Amino acid sequence: MAAEFILYSYYRSSASYRARIALNLKKIKFEYRPVHLLKNGGEQNQSEYRRLNPSGQVPCLIHNGKPIGQSMSILEYLDQILPEPNLFPHEPYDRAIVMQICEIVNSGIQPLQNTSVLAELEKTYGLTSEQRKAWIHEWNRHGLTALEEILKKTAGDHAFGDTITAAECFIVPQVFSANRFGVPLNDYPTVRRVCRAVEELEAFILAHPSRQPDFESPT
């Protein structure tokens, strides 16, 4: 019998990391199905997976046999079917600000550092590894600077006031990625504080890349 919730995920994918945090915050048990983005030509490109998620990306959440792609859609859906704890505030303006925080990461940083973009920069435009690194650092700096300025105004104990929201689901994985790519974070004290506030919570510990069944130690 298939699990009610199945998450297709790659341990190092920050978008998958977001979905894992959200599922854990909602205390939803799920079956983890790894999709390796590099092996076998990228398992996300296999026809079986593409039938589930035509974009060929992770994560993809299956709920009672119905697939949902894209991390923002997944978080929105989880909030609809299980409202507590809220990932997005009910008040329209507050909700918009939390979504703005999420979208700085979702639209302004992460897509520009993902595997397919980096591969295209190398293949089509001939960027060297150092040039790709500079590209990643530039877009992280751009987005994290904006994020820091917003969080200075919105943060209490957490990114938006004193309650964990979807903002942490996006910020924490992005900071993990920034560290992985060697992006300096000294200029973003509020961003770092927001991450420290949740790093010892079970929902975040269990979602960490190193805790996933497909984790690969760095070589």
Secondary structure by P-SEA (a helix, b strand, c coil): ccccbbbbcccccaaaaaaaaaaaaacbbbbbbbbbccccccccccaaaaaacccccccbbbccccccccaaaaaaaaaaaccccccccccaaaaaaaaaaaaaaaccccccccaaaaaaaaacccccaaaaaaaaaaaaaaaaaaaaaaaaccccccccccccccccccaaaaaaaaaaacccccccaaaaaaaaaccccaaaaaacccccccccccc
